[in-house]
Amino acid sequence: MLTPAVSYFSAPDGVQLAYEEAGDGRPLVMLHGIAGNAAQWQRYDFAELMAARGHRVIMPDLRGHGGSGKPHDPAAYPADVLTDDGLALVEHLGLADYDLGGYSLGGRLVVRMLARGATPRRAVVGAQGMLEVLGEGGGAGGYLRRIFAGWGTFAPGSPQAQAEQWMRQAEVDPVAVEHVLDSLVATRAEEVSRIEAPVLVVMGSDDERARSAGDLVTALPHAALAMVPGDHGTAPAGPEFTAAIADFLGR
């Protein structure tokens, strides 16, 4: 089992942000989903498999998540702050020739980083379609807000109570994650059309977000679509998910 090294750096506003690294070789920055952390990429051996294929896998904990700072002051979550943090990490590490990827919220942030000037050789957008990029797809935000609103009040054994228990075990901070949700910014269609990096959109065939995956591929100037088995939660567990990304990055 791979044990990534953990490091920290200061965001431009002074918030301490954590990131993990595994492997040597070509840098690959991978961004996790909402209420997750860098461990998402160790699950199902994604980081280990990509490291074995010659990648230095860099896995940040997003602001408000994991080992990164989780301030409760709303002022610490200005609009698009997670994109600011991602660009700051690239600068902190001095990355000039690298690849960039993300899943769910992380995929949406990849598009934001590209729209704001990030220049990876290749990019991977996981489990996000055009509706999500435009901020019109719903996603997990509404569900999480309902769980947070009822925190500590759900009937034992209910799906909501089980979700709360999982988040408590994962040390999810409801206040911080709500501020993160409030900070998210949509990417306009004209911004998407100006992205020059080759992009792979990888999507579970049973993911409800798949309905606009083709639209995102069409809107991006240089994009391909990989449909893999599974839904939003299960697709990353399948070997097809890692294989699609490895094949794309290895071209």
N, C-alpha and C positions, 0 to 999 in steps of 0.2 A: 504494500500500500504506500503510495506516494505521500510524503509529509512536506508540504510546501513551506518555504521560509516566509515569515511575516515581517513586513516593514511598514513604516509610517512616514507620512509627509504632511506638511501644512498646506491647506488650501489657501488661496489668495486672501480669504477673510480670517485666516487663523485656525479654522476648524481642523482637528487632526483626522486624517483619513488613512485607513489601513488598506494594504494590498498584499497579496500572496503571490509567490513566484514558484514555478516548477519547471525544471528542464533548462536546457541551453539551446542556443541557436536563434532562429528567426523569431523576433518578438511577436506575440499574439495577445492582444488585450481583449479580455472577455468580460462583458458586463452582465450581471445577474438580474433577475426579475424582482418585482416589488415584494417586500417582506421576506426576501431571501438574503443570501450573502455569498461570499466566495466559495463556500463549501458546495454550492450548486454544481460547480465544475469538477469537484472531486467525486461527487456521486456518479455512479455508473461508469467511473474510470475515465471520464472525458479528458481531464488534465493529464493523466498518466499516459493515455494513448496518444495524445497530441505531442507530449514531450518525447515519447519514444519515436515519433516521426520527425523529430528535429526542431521542435518549437520551444521557445521560452514562453511559457504560458503565464500571463500576468493577469491576476484576478482581483480587482479592487472590491472592497465592501463600499457600496454607495453610501453617501451621507445619510445619516438616520438609520443605518443598517449595520449589523454585525459588529466588528471591532472598531468601526469608524465613529466619529463624534455624533451624538444624538441630541443636540441642543433642543430645548423646548421653546425657545424664543422664536416666534414666527419670522423675525427679522433675519434669522440665519438661513432662511429658505426663500430668497428672492426668486423671481421668475427665471427658469432655465438654469438654476444653480447646479443641477447634476451634470449638465453639459459643460458648464464652467469647470467643474471638478474633473471631468474626464479629459478635457483639453489641458488642464493643469498637470494631470498625471503624465500625459504624453510629454509635456515640456520638462517636468521634473526628472523623468527618466532619460531625457535627451533622445527620444526615439525619432529617427528620420526615415528609416525603412522598416515598416512594421505592417501587421495586419490587425484588423479590428472586428470584433463580433459581439453579439449580445442576444439575449433571449427574452421575450416578452417586453417588460419595461426596458430591459437592456437593449433589445432590438430597436425600440423607438428612440433610445438615446444615441444609438449608432447613426441613425438618420439625422438626428439633430447635430451631432458632431460633424458629420459630412457636410451638412448645409452651412455650418458655421466655419468651415475651413480646414477641418482635419483632412490629412492627405495620406491615408494608408494605401498600400499597394492593392489590397483587396479588402472587402468588407462583407460581413455576414449579418443579415437581419433575420432573427429567428422569431417566428410566431407573431408577426405583425403584418397586417395588410394595410392597404391605403386608407381605410376608414380609421384605423388606429393612429396612423401617422398624422392624419388630419385632425385627430382629437375627437372623432365622431363615432368611435367603435365601442364605447362603453368599457369593456374589459373588467379587470378585477377591482378597480377602485371603488365602485358602488358597493360591492359585496363586503370589502374590507371596512368601509365606513359603517355599514350596518353592524358588523361584528364589534367594532370599536364602540359604537353607541350603546350596545347591550352588554358590554364587558362585565363579567361577573354576575350576570342575571339570568343566564340561559338555563333551561331545564337540563339536569344531568343526563348524559347520553344522547342529547339532541345533536344534529349535525353542527349547529352553531357552537354548542359547548365543546364538541370535538375539535372544531376549528380553533376556538379560543385556546384550548389545551395545547394544541400543536404550536400555536404562536407563542404561548408562554414558554414552552420548552425550547423554542428557537430564539428566545429572548427578544421577540419583536416588541418594539416600543410604540404603542398606539399613537401617542402624541406626535412623536417624530415622523412616523410614517404618514399620518394625516397631513403634516406640513409638507412632506415630500410630494404627496398627491396634489396639493394646492400649488406647488411650484412648477408643475409640468406645462410645457408649451407645445402647441401644435406646429407642424411644419407645413407651410403652404405648398400647393401643387407646383407653383412656379419655382420654389426653392428645390423641390425634389427633381424637377426637370433639369436643373443646373449641376447636379451631382455627377462628377466625371469618373469616380472610382468604379471598377467592376464590383457588382454586388450580387451575392447569392441570397435569395429569399428562401428560407427553409421552413416548412410548415407541416404540421401533423395533418393527415388527410381528414381526421375527424374533429379538428379544431374549428370552432365557430368562426374564428378569424380568417379561415381559409377563403371565405366568400369574397374577400377583396384582395387576396394575395396576387392574383393575376393583374389587377389594376395597378398595384404597386410596381410590379415588374414592367408593365407597359409604360408607366410614368418615368421610371428610371432610364437614363440613356443607355446604360450598359449593365443589364441585369439578367439573371437566370432564376428559374424556380425549381426547387427540389421538394417534392411531396414525399413525406415519409410516414410510416404507420404511426397511429396514435392520435390522442387528442392533446389539448394544451398542456395537461399535466404529465402525460405518459410519453409523448414523442421523444423527449431528450433521453429516455431510458433505453431506447432501441439502438442497436448497432448501426442502423441505417442513418440515423441522425449524425453521429460522429463521422461515419464514412462519407456522407455527402459533403460535410465541411472540410474534411481532410483532402478529399479529391479536388474540391474547388481551390483550396489554398495551395495545393501542390502543383497547379497548372503553370 
